[in-house]
C-alpha cells in the first residue's frame, strides 16, 4: 500500500471517529439532562401522593417515569462504557521500523485530543 494512501486513510478515519465521539457526547449530555427532568417529575408525583392525591390516579404516570428513568440510566451507562471509540493516535501513521515509539506525555495526549 502506498504511504500517502495510508496516511490519507488514517486522517479520514480519525476525522470520522472524532465526529462519532462528538455525536456520542451530545447524546450523553441530552440523556443526562432528560434524566434530571424525569427525576424531578418523579419527585412531583411523590409530592402529589403526600398531599393526598390517590396513588391510583398517578400510578400510570409514575410507571412511565420509572421506565424512562431506567432506560436513560442504561443509555448513560452504555455510553460511558464506550466513551473511547478510538485512540487519537489512529490518525497518525505507524512509526518506521527501527524507530521506537515515543512516551505518551500529558502534553501529547492533549495535542492528540485536539485533532
C-alpha positions in Angstrom: 0.0 0.0 0.0 1.3 3.4 -0.8 2.3 5.5 2.2 0.3 8.6 1.0 -2.9 6.5 0.7 -2.3 5.0 4.1 -1.8 8.5 5.6 -5.0 9.8 4.0 -6.9 6.7 5.3 -5.6 7.4 8.8 -6.6 11.1 8.6 -10.1 10.3 7.4 -10.5 7.6 9.9 -9.5 10.0 12.7 -12.0 12.6 11.4 -14.8 10.1 11.3 -14.0 8.9 14.8 -14.0 12.4 16.1 -17.4 13.1 14.5 -18.8 10.0 16.1 -17.3 10.9 19.5 -18.9 14.4 19.3 -22.3 12.8 18.4 -22.0 10.4 21.3 -21.1 13.2 23.7 -24.1 15.2 22.5 -26.4 12.3 23.1 -25.0 11.7 26.5 -25.5 15.3 27.5 -29.1 15.1 26.3 -29.7 11.9 28.2 -28.3 13.3 31.4 -30.5 16.4 31.1 -33.6 14.3 30.5 -32.7 12.1 33.4 -32.7 15.1 35.7 -36.1 16.2 34.3 -37.5 12.7 34.9 -36.2 12.6 38.4 -37.9 16.0 39.1 -41.2 14.6 37.7 -40.9 11.5 39.9 -40.5 13.8 42.9 -43.5 15.8 41.8 -45.6 12.6 41.7 -44.4 11.6 45.1 -45.2 15.1 46.5 -48.7 14.8 45.0 -49.2 11.5 46.7 -48.0 13.0 50.0 -50.5 15.9 49.5 -53.4 13.4 49.3 -53.8 12.6 45.6 -54.8 9.0 45.4 -52.0 6.7 44.3 -54.3 5.0 41.7 -54.6 8.4 39.9 -50.8 8.8 39.4 -49.7 5.1 39.2 -49.6 5.2 35.4 -47.5 8.3 35.2 -45.1 7.0 37.9 -44.7 3.7 36.0 -43.9 5.6 32.8 -41.4 7.9 34.6 -39.7 4.9 36.3 -39.4 3.0 33.0 -37.9 6.1 31.3 -35.5 6.6 34.1 -34.2 3.0 33.8 -33.9 3.4 30.0 -31.9 6.6 30.4 -29.7 5.1 33.1 -28.8 2.1 30.8 -28.2 4.5 27.9 -25.8 6.6 30.1 -24.0 3.5 31.4 -23.6 2.1 27.9 -22.3 5.5 26.6 -19.8 5.6 29.5 -18.5 2.1 28.8 -17.9 3.0 25.1 -16.7 6.5 25.7 -13.5 6.0 23.9 -14.4 5.0 20.4 -10.8 5.1 19.1 -7.5 6.2 20.3 -6.4 9.5 18.9 -3.1 8.2 17.6 -5.1 6.2 14.9 -4.8 9.4 12.8 -1.1 9.0 12.7 0.9 6.6 10.6 2.8 3.9 12.4 6.4 4.6 13.2 9.0 3.3 10.8 10.7 0.1 11.8 13.8 0.7 13.8 12.2 3.8 15.4 10.8 3.2 18.9 7.5 4.6 20.0 7.6 7.8 22.0 6.4 8.0 25.6 2.9 9.4 25.8 3.0 12.5 28.0 0.0 14.5 29.2 1.0 17.3 26.7 1.0 14.8 23.8 -2.4 13.4 24.9 -3.9 16.9 24.9 -2.4 17.6 21.5 -3.8 14.4 20.1 -7.3 15.1 21.6 -7.4 18.5 19.8 -7.3 16.7 16.5 
